[in-house]
Amino acid sequence: MYGEFFDIPKPDDIVFIGWFSSGEVFRSGCTWTRGRGKIFYFQPGHEEYPIYHDANIQKVIKNAVRWAKPVNRLEAPYECVKVTDDH
């Protein structure tokens, strides 16, 4: 069964905690910000169950995409250094 120890960086927020009948708990929804980016980790269930067809799960995913959408666009693209074989 899934359970902690889940080796991830400390989340900015824990949105969901899952639990199992055997007593294990698992941080199943976490957020982070990295620079200008946002990360949402979501573990709603197992692929053997049709959980992704559930309207509530789909709503969580849609809300996560809206939350992670960039709001402050860069005025110019990041500078990319050309990498050559010498480096």
MOPAC internal coordinates of N, CA, C and O (Angstrom, degrees):
PM7 1SCF
backbone

  N    0.0000 0     0.00 0     0.00 0    0    0    0
  C    1.4573 1     0.00 0     0.00 0    1    0    0
  C    1.5237 1   108.66 1     0.00 0    2    1    0
  O    1.2310 1   121.06 1   -26.33 1    3    2    1
  N    1.3087 1   115.59 1   153.67 1    3    2    1
  C    1.4592 1   120.59 1   178.05 1    5    3    2
  C    1.5189 1   109.42 1   -77.88 1    6    5    3
  O    1.2310 1   120.70 1   -33.67 1    7    6    5
  N    1.3060 1   116.26 1   146.33 1    7    6    5
  C    1.4508 1   120.76 1   176.50 1    9    7    6
  C    1.5191 1   109.41 1  -175.24 1   10    9    7
  O    1.2310 1   121.02 1    -9.11 1   11   10    9
  N    1.2991 1   115.65 1   170.89 1   11   10    9
  C    1.4540 1   120.10 1   177.17 1   13   11   10
  C    1.5261 1   107.91 1   -68.77 1   14   13   11
  O    1.2310 1   118.74 1   -35.30 1   15   14   13
  N    1.1645 1   120.02 1   144.70 1   15   14   13
  C    1.4340 1   143.26 1    25.73 1   17   15   14
  C    1.5255 1   109.98 1   -84.35 1   18   17   15
  O    1.2310 1   120.43 1   -58.09 1   19   18   17
  N    1.3306 1   116.78 1   121.91 1   19   18   17
  C    1.4517 1   124.34 1   178.49 1   21   19   18
  C    1.5123 1   105.06 1  -119.13 1   22   21   19
  O    1.2310 1   120.27 1   -76.05 1   23   22   21
  N    1.3146 1   117.10 1   103.95 1   23   22   21
  C    1.4647 1   122.69 1  -169.57 1   25   23   22
  C    1.5198 1   111.17 1   -79.44 1   26   25   23
  O    1.2310 1   121.11 1   -96.83 1   27   26   25
  N    1.3223 1   115.48 1    83.17 1   27   26   25
  C    1.4628 1   122.24 1   178.28 1   29   27   26
  C    1.5238 1   107.77 1  -131.07 1   30   29   27
  O    1.2310 1   119.92 1   -20.33 1   31   30   29
  N    1.3453 1   117.76 1   159.67 1   31   30   29
  C    1.4675 1   118.79 1   174.43 1   33   31   30
  C    1.5313 1   110.32 1   -62.20 1   34   33   31
  O    1.2310 1   120.86 1   -23.47 1   35   34   33
  N    1.3155 1   115.97 1   156.53 1   35   34   33
  C    1.4651 1   120.10 1   178.48 1   37   35   34
  C    1.5323 1   108.51 1   -58.64 1   38   37   35
  O    1.2310 1   119.81 1   -57.02 1   39   38   37
  N    1.3303 1   117.97 1   122.98 1   39   38   37
  C    1.4641 1   120.25 1  -179.22 1   41   39   38
  C    1.5300 1   111.66 1   -69.48 1   42   41   39
  O    1.2310 1   121.10 1   -27.16 1   43   42   41
  N    1.3243 1   115.50 1   152.84 1   43   42   41
  C    1.4614 1   119.83 1   170.36 1   45   43   42
  C    1.5286 1   109.29 1   -67.14 1   46   45   43
  O    1.2310 1   121.36 1   138.37 1   47   46   45
  N    1.3306 1   115.01 1   -41.63 1   47   46   45
  C    1.4617 1   121.30 1   177.83 1   49   47   46
  C    1.5217 1   109.78 1  -141.79 1   50   49   47
  O    1.2310 1   121.05 1   -34.56 1   51   50   49
  N    1.3172 1   115.60 1   145.44 1   51   50   49
  C    1.4652 1   121.45 1   169.94 1   53   51   50
  C    1.5158 1   105.91 1  -106.29 1   54   53   51
  O    1.2310 1   120.63 1   -65.23 1   55   54   53
  N    1.3315 1   116.41 1   114.77 1   55   54   53
  C    1.4571 1   122.32 1  -175.31 1   57   55   54
  C    1.5261 1   111.24 1   -90.77 1   58   57   55
  O    1.2310 1   120.71 1   140.93 1   59   58   57
  N    1.3299 1   116.25 1   -39.07 1   59   58   57
  C    1.4620 1   121.66 1  -179.06 1   61   59   58
  C    1.5168 1   110.71 1  -133.99 1   62   61   59
  O    1.2310 1   121.06 1   -37.18 1   63   62   61
  N    1.3196 1   115.58 1   142.82 1   63   62   61
  C    1.4600 1   121.97 1   169.89 1   65   63   62
  C    1.5171 1   106.52 1  -124.89 1   66   65   63
  O    1.2310 1   121.09 1   -56.08 1   67   66   65
  N    1.3211 1   115.52 1   123.92 1   67   66   65
  C    1.4586 1   119.98 1   177.68 1   69   67   66
  C    1.5205 1   109.81 1   -95.07 1   70   69   67
  O    1.2310 1   120.94 1   -25.34 1   71   70   69
  N    1.3054 1   115.82 1   154.66 1   71   70   69
  C    1.4536 1   120.13 1   176.49 1   73   71   70
  C    1.5175 1   109.09 1  -140.27 1   74   73   71
  O    1.2310 1   121.73 1   -21.47 1   75   74   73
  N    1.3083 1   114.30 1   158.53 1   75   74   73
  C    1.4535 1   121.38 1  -175.25 1   77   75   74
  C    1.5228 1   109.37 1  -125.22 1   78   77   75
  O    1.2310 1   120.61 1   -24.95 1   79   78   77
  N    1.3203 1   116.43 1   155.05 1   79   78   77
  C    1.4693 1   121.12 1  -176.51 1   81   79   78
  C    1.5233 1   112.31 1   -59.80 1   82   81   79
  O    1.2310 1   119.98 1   157.03 1   83   82   81
  N    1.3229 1   117.65 1   -22.97 1   83   82   81
  C    1.4627 1   120.94 1   179.12 1   85   83   82
  C    1.5302 1   112.31 1   -83.59 1   86   85   83
  O    1.2310 1   120.25 1   179.12 1   87   86   85
  N    1.3440 1   117.13 1    -0.88 1   87   86   85
  C    1.4606 1   121.01 1   174.72 1   89   87   86
  C    1.5146 1   116.16 1   103.37 1   90   89   87
  O    1.2310 1   119.19 1   170.12 1   91   90   89
  N    1.3330 1   119.16 1    -9.88 1   91   90   89
  C    1.4548 1   120.64 1   179.76 1   93   91   90
  C    1.5270 1   110.22 1   -71.23 1   94   93   91
  O    1.2310 1   121.37 1   -30.53 1   95   94   93
  N    1.3286 1   114.98 1   149.47 1   95   94   93
  C    1.4637 1   121.10 1   173.00 1   97   95   94
  C    1.5189 1   108.00 1  -123.53 1   98   97   95
  O    1.2310 1   121.13 1   -22.57 1   99   98   97
  N    1.3346 1   115.44 1   157.43 1   99   98   97
  C    1.4632 1   121.05 1  -175.82 1  101   99   98
  C    1.5186 1   108.94 1  -151.45 1  102  101   99
  O    1.2310 1   120.42 1   -49.91 1  103  102  101
  N    1.3332 1   116.80 1   130.09 1  103  102  101
  C    1.4700 1   121.10 1   175.64 1  105  103  102
  C    1.5252 1   107.50 1   -71.60 1  106  105  103
  O    1.2310 1   120.57 1   -80.71 1  107  106  105
  N    1.3115 1   116.52 1    99.29 1  107  106  105
  C    1.4626 1   120.32 1  -171.57 1  109  107  106
  C    1.5212 1   113.93 1  -100.66 1  110  109  107
  O    1.2310 1   119.54 1  -178.73 1  111  110  109
  N    1.3161 1   118.49 1     1.27 1  111  110  109
  C    1.4582 1   122.38 1   174.08 1  113  111  110
  C    1.5144 1   109.12 1  -149.62 1  114  113  111
  O    1.2310 1   119.93 1   -67.41 1  115  114  113
  N    1.3301 1   117.74 1   112.59 1  115  114  113
  C    1.4661 1   122.16 1  -176.02 1  117  115  114
  C    1.5282 1   109.70 1  -135.02 1  118  117  115
  O    1.2310 1   120.91 1   -27.85 1  119  118  117
  N    1.3360 1   115.86 1   152.15 1  119  118  117
  C    1.4607 1   120.32 1   176.21 1  121  119  118
  C    1.5227 1   110.25 1  -126.29 1  122  121  119
  O    1.2310 1   121.63 1   -27.81 1  123  122  121
  N    1.3281 1   114.48 1   152.19 1  123  122  121
  C    1.4588 1   123.76 1   173.73 1  125  123  122
  C    1.5195 1   108.57 1  -143.38 1  126  125  123
  O    1.2310 1   120.48 1   -25.07 1  127  126  125
  N    1.3065 1   116.68 1   154.93 1  127  126  125
  C    1.4607 1   121.76 1   166.31 1  129  127  126
  C    1.5190 1   106.81 1  -118.60 1  130  129  127
  O    1.2310 1   121.12 1   -41.36 1  131  130  129
  N    1.3045 1   115.46 1   138.64 1  131  130  129
  C    1.4616 1   122.68 1   178.01 1  133  131  130
  C    1.5167 1   106.94 1  -135.91 1  134  133  131
  O    1.2310 1   120.69 1   -71.19 1  135  134  133
  N    1.3281 1   116.29 1   108.81 1  135  134  133
  C    1.4586 1   119.70 1  -176.49 1  137  135  134
  C    1.5161 1   109.46 1    61.23 1  138  137  135
  O    1.2310 1   120.58 1    55.61 1  139  138  137
  N    1.3044 1   116.50 1  -124.39 1  139  138  137
  C    1.4682 1   121.12 1   177.92 1  141  139  138
  C    1.5278 1   112.03 1   -92.07 1  142  141  139
  O    1.2310 1   120.11 1  -178.83 1  143  142  141
  N    1.3296 1   117.40 1     1.17 1  143  142  141
  C    1.4575 1   120.84 1  -175.78 1  145  143  142
  C    1.5174 1   113.24 1   -99.83 1  146  145  143
  O    1.2310 1   121.41 1   -23.12 1  147  146  145
  N    1.3135 1   114.91 1   156.88 1  147  146  145
  C    1.4567 1   122.70 1   176.70 1  149  147  146
  C    1.5243 1   108.37 1  -123.33 1  150  149  147
  O    1.2310 1   120.97 1   -38.78 1  151  150  149
  N    1.3181 1   115.76 1   141.22 1  151  150  149
  C    1.4637 1   122.23 1  -179.02 1  153  151  150
  C    1.5201 1   108.23 1  -124.41 1  154  153  151
  O    1.2310 1   120.82 1   -46.64 1  155  154  153
  N    1.3315 1   116.04 1   133.36 1  155  154  153
  C    1.4565 1   121.33 1   173.58 1  157  155  154
  C    1.5137 1   107.80 1  -125.96 1  158  157  155
  O    1.2310 1   120.59 1   -58.79 1  159  158  157
  N    1.3180 1   116.47 1   121.21 1  159  158  157
  C    1.4564 1   122.40 1   175.53 1  161  159  158
  C    1.5219 1   107.34 1  -101.82 1  162  161  159
  O    1.2310 1   120.45 1   -47.31 1  163  162  161
  N    1.3295 1   116.74 1   132.69 1  163  162  161
  C    1.4633 1   121.02 1  -178.09 1  165  163  162
  C    1.5139 1   108.61 1  -139.63 1  166  165  163
  O    1.2310 1   120.69 1   -52.12 1  167  166  165
  N    1.3243 1   116.29 1   127.88 1  167  166  165
  C    1.4532 1   122.82 1   178.19 1  169  167  166
  C    1.5225 1   106.37 1  -128.88 1  170  169  167
  O    1.2310 1   120.15 1   -92.06 1  171  170  169
  N    1.3468 1   117.31 1    87.94 1  171  170  169
  C    1.4610 1   119.43 1  -174.69 1  173  171  170
  C    1.5164 1   115.17 1   -83.18 1  174  173  171
  O    1.2310 1   119.26 1   164.27 1  175  174  173
  N    1.3023 1   119.01 1   -15.73 1  175  174  173
  C    1.4560 1   119.96 1  -177.00 1  177  175  174
  C    1.5090 1   110.78 1   170.10 1  178  177  175
  O    1.2310 1   121.16 1    20.96 1  179  178  177
  N    1.3060 1   115.39 1  -159.04 1  179  178  177
  C    1.4528 1   121.77 1  -175.71 1  181  179  178
  C    1.5254 1   109.89 1  -109.92 1  182  181  179
  O    1.2310 1   120.69 1   -30.55 1  183  182  181
  N    1.3306 1   116.28 1   149.45 1  183  182  181
  C    1.4710 1   120.43 1  -176.61 1  185  183  182
  C    1.5279 1   113.23 1   -65.32 1  186  185  183
  O    1.2310 1   119.76 1   165.00 1  187  186  185
  N    1.3054 1   118.07 1   -15.00 1  187  186  185
  C    1.4608 1   120.08 1   179.20 1  189  187  186
  C    1.5316 1   112.71 1   -76.68 1  190  189  187
  O    1.2310 1   120.12 1   168.08 1  191  190  189
  N    1.3159 1   117.37 1   -11.92 1  191  190  189
  C    1.4561 1   121.48 1   179.85 1  193  191  190
  C    1.5279 1   108.42 1  -111.53 1  194  193  191
  O    1.2310 1   119.42 1   -32.83 1  195  194  193
  N    1.3286 1   118.70 1   147.17 1  195  194  193
  C    1.4790 1   121.32 1  -176.30 1  197  195  194
  C    1.5294 1   112.88 1   -78.63 1  198  197  195
  O    1.2310 1   120.00 1  -137.99 1  199  198  197
  N    1.3179 1   117.61 1    42.01 1  199  198  197
  C    1.4621 1   122.48 1  -173.70 1  201  199  198
  C    1.5293 1   112.62 1   -63.26 1  202  201  199
  O    1.2310 1   119.89 1   149.28 1  203  202  201
  N    1.3388 1   117.81 1   -30.72 1  203  202  201
  C    1.4706 1   119.59 1  -177.27 1  205  203  202
  C    1.5242 1   112.49 1   -73.79 1  206  205  203
  O    1.2310 1   119.79 1   171.82 1  207  206  205
  N    1.3227 1   118.02 1    -8.18 1  207  206  205
  C    1.4589 1   121.52 1   174.64 1  209  207  206
  C    1.5295 1   111.80 1   -88.93 1  210  209  207
  O    1.2310 1   120.18 1   171.14 1  211  210  209
  N    1.3206 1   117.25 1    -8.86 1  211  210  209
  C    1.4553 1   122.33 1  -179.63 1  213  211  210
  C    1.5315 1   109.95 1   -72.28 1  214  213  211
  O    1.2310 1   120.44 1   -48.22 1  215  214  213
  N    1.3137 1   116.77 1   131.78 1  215  214  213
  C    1.4710 1   121.84 1  -177.35 1  217  215  214
  C    1.5323 1   112.19 1   -60.11 1  218  217  215
  O    1.2310 1   119.84 1   144.93 1  219  218  217
  N    1.3214 1   117.91 1   -35.07 1  219  218  217
  C    1.4666 1   120.66 1   179.44 1  221  219  218
  C    1.5225 1   111.68 1   -66.54 1  222  221  219
  O    1.2310 1   120.55 1   138.75 1  223  222  221
  N    1.3298 1   116.56 1   -41.25 1  223  222  221
  C    1.4677 1   120.89 1   178.71 1  225  223  222
  C    1.5260 1   109.97 1   -66.28 1  226  225  223
  O    1.2310 1   120.20 1   137.85 1  227  226  225
  N    1.3239 1   117.22 1   -42.15 1  227  226  225
  C    1.4652 1   120.83 1   177.89 1  229  227  226
  C    1.5193 1   110.99 1   -62.40 1  230  229  227
  O    1.2310 1   120.20 1   143.38 1  231  230  229
  N    1.3251 1   117.23 1   -36.62 1  231  230  229
  C    1.4692 1   120.62 1   178.45 1  233  231  230
  C    1.5296 1   110.70 1   -66.07 1  234  233  231
  O    1.2310 1   120.29 1   138.93 1  235  234  233
  N    1.3350 1   117.06 1   -41.07 1  235  234  233
  C    1.4648 1   120.34 1   177.10 1  237  235  234
  C    1.5260 1   110.05 1   -60.08 1  238  237  235
  O    1.2310 1   120.16 1   135.29 1  239  238  237
  N    1.3197 1   117.29 1   -44.71 1  239  238  237
  C    1.4680 1   120.68 1  -179.58 1  241  239  238
  C    1.5291 1   110.83 1   -64.53 1  242  241  239
  O    1.2310 1   119.86 1   136.16 1  243  242  241
  N    1.3289 1   117.87 1   -43.84 1  243  242  241
  C    1.4709 1   120.63 1   177.74 1  245  243  242
  C    1.5246 1   111.38 1   -61.61 1  246  245  243
  O    1.2310 1   120.42 1   136.33 1  247  246  245
  N    1.3267 1   116.79 1   -43.67 1  247  246  245
  C    1.4641 1   120.22 1   178.73 1  249  247  246
  C    1.5225 1   111.14 1   -64.20 1  250  249  247
  O    1.2310 1   120.04 1   142.69 1  251  250  249
  N    1.3322 1   117.53 1   -37.31 1  251  250  249
  C    1.4571 1   121.17 1   178.62 1  253  251  250
  C    1.5266 1   111.25 1   -64.66 1  254  253  251
  O    1.2310 1   120.56 1   139.83 1  255  254  253
  N    1.3266 1   116.54 1   -40.17 1  255  254  253
  C    1.4685 1   119.89 1   178.17 1  257  255  254
  C    1.5197 1   110.04 1   -64.67 1  258  257  255
  O    1.2310 1   120.17 1   137.53 1  259  258  257
  N    1.3222 1   117.28 1   -42.47 1  259  258  257
  C    1.4760 1   120.56 1   177.41 1  261  259  258
  C    1.5286 1   110.74 1   -62.79 1  262  261  259
  O    1.2310 1   120.44 1   137.48 1  263  262  261
  N    1.3242 1   116.77 1   -42.52 1  263  262  261
  C    1.4636 1   120.77 1  -179.82 1  265  263  262
  C    1.5274 1   111.21 1   -63.99 1  266  265  263
  O    1.2310 1   120.08 1   138.87 1  267  266  265
  N    1.3227 1   117.45 1   -41.13 1  267  266  265
  C    1.4635 1   121.48 1  -175.54 1  269  267  266
  C    1.5208 1   113.40 1   -79.72 1  270  269  267
  O    1.2310 1   120.13 1   166.56 1  271  270  269
  N    1.3183 1   117.37 1   -13.44 1  271  270  269
  C    1.4703 1   121.24 1  -179.09 1  273  271  270
  C    1.5290 1   110.15 1   -57.18 1  274  273  271
  O    1.2310 1   120.07 1   -46.61 1  275  274  273
  N    1.3313 1   117.46 1   133.39 1  275  274  273
  C    1.4690 1   119.71 1   178.57 1  277  275  274
  C    1.5335 1   111.07 1   -61.56 1  278  277  275
  O    1.2310 1   120.93 1   -42.26 1  279  278  277
  N    1.3203 1   115.83 1   137.74 1  279  278  277
  C    1.4672 1   119.78 1   177.02 1  281  279  278
  C    1.5183 1   111.66 1  -109.20 1  282  281  279
  O    1.2310 1   120.10 1   153.14 1  283  282  281
  N    1.3176 1   117.42 1   -26.86 1  283  282  281
  C    1.4670 1   121.91 1   178.24 1  285  283  282
  C    1.5190 1   109.07 1  -113.22 1  286  285  283
  O    1.2310 1   121.18 1   -80.71 1  287  286  285
  N    1.2992 1   115.34 1    99.29 1  287  286  285
  C    1.4672 1   119.35 1  -179.57 1  289  287  286
  C    1.5269 1   109.38 1   -77.76 1  290  289  287
  O    1.2310 1   120.99 1   -31.09 1  291  290  289
  N    1.3107 1   115.71 1   148.91 1  291  290  289
  C    1.4579 1   120.54 1   176.37 1  293  291  290
  C    1.5175 1   109.65 1   -71.18 1  294  293  291
  O    1.2310 1   120.81 1   -37.87 1  295  294  293
  N    1.3326 1   116.06 1   142.13 1  295  294  293
  C    1.4600 1   119.12 1   176.76 1  297  295  294
  C    1.5214 1   110.96 1   -70.21 1  298  297  295
  O    1.2310 1   120.55 1   148.28 1  299  298  297
  N    1.3191 1   116.55 1   -31.72 1  299  298  297
  C    1.4677 1   121.69 1   177.84 1  301  299  298
  C    1.5179 1   107.34 1  -135.66 1  302  301  299
  O    1.2310 1   120.13 1   -27.71 1  303  302  301
  N    1.3176 1   117.35 1   152.29 1  303  302  301
  C    1.4713 1   118.57 1   179.30 1  305  303  302
  C    1.5243 1   111.17 1   -66.17 1  306  305  303
  O    1.2310 1   120.89 1   -21.87 1  307  306  305
  N    1.3148 1   115.91 1   158.13 1  307  306  305
  C    1.4614 1   120.46 1   175.03 1  309  307  306
  C    1.5128 1   109.06 1   -60.23 1  310  309  307
  O    1.2310 1   121.01 1   -33.52 1  311  310  309
  N    1.3125 1   115.68 1   146.48 1  311  310  309
  C    1.4602 1   120.81 1   175.43 1  313  311  310
  C    1.5201 1   108.18 1   -75.85 1  314  313  311
  O    1.2310 1   120.46 1   -48.99 1  315  314  313
  N    1.3109 1   116.72 1   131.01 1  315  314  313
  C    1.4581 1   121.38 1   177.82 1  317  315  314
  C    1.5215 1   108.18 1  -114.31 1  318  317  315
  O    1.2310 1   121.19 1   -54.70 1  319  318  317
  N    1.3007 1   115.32 1   125.30 1  319  318  317
  C    1.4536 1   120.66 1   178.75 1  321  319  318
  C    1.5191 1   107.58 1   -84.96 1  322  321  319
  O    1.2310 1   121.26 1   -48.21 1  323  322  321
  N    1.3287 1   115.20 1   131.79 1  323  322  321
  C    1.4575 1   119.25 1   178.34 1  325  323  322
  C    1.5324 1   108.78 1   -70.72 1  326  325  323
  O    1.2310 1   120.67 1   -53.61 1  327  326  325
  N    1.3139 1   116.32 1   126.39 1  327  326  325
  C    1.4568 1   121.54 1   180.00 1  329  327  326
  C    1.5191 1   107.50 1   -94.77 1  330  329  327
  O    1.2310 1   121.50 1   -47.81 1  331  330  329
  N    1.3061 1   114.74 1   132.19 1  331  330  329
  C    1.4707 1   119.57 1   177.78 1  333  331  330
  C    1.5176 1   108.12 1  -115.77 1  334  333  331
  O    1.2310 1   120.88 1    -5.96 1  335  334  333
  N    1.3164 1   115.92 1   174.04 1  335  334  333
  C    1.4593 1   121.15 1  -178.95 1  337  335  334
  C    1.5317 1   111.90 1   -66.93 1  338  337  335
  O    1.2310 1   119.30 1   159.98 1  339  338  337
  N    1.3568 1   118.93 1   -20.02 1  339  338  337
  C    1.4675 1   121.37 1  -178.33 1  341  339  338
  C    1.5240 1   111.73 1   -72.32 1  342  341  339
  O    1.2310 1   119.33 1   162.94 1  343  342  341
  N    1.3289 1   118.87 1   -17.06 1  343  342  341
  C    1.4663 1   120.18 1  -171.73 1  345  343  342
  C    1.4867 1   111.32 1   -96.15 1  346  345  343
  O    1.2310 1   120.10 1   180.00 1  347  346  345

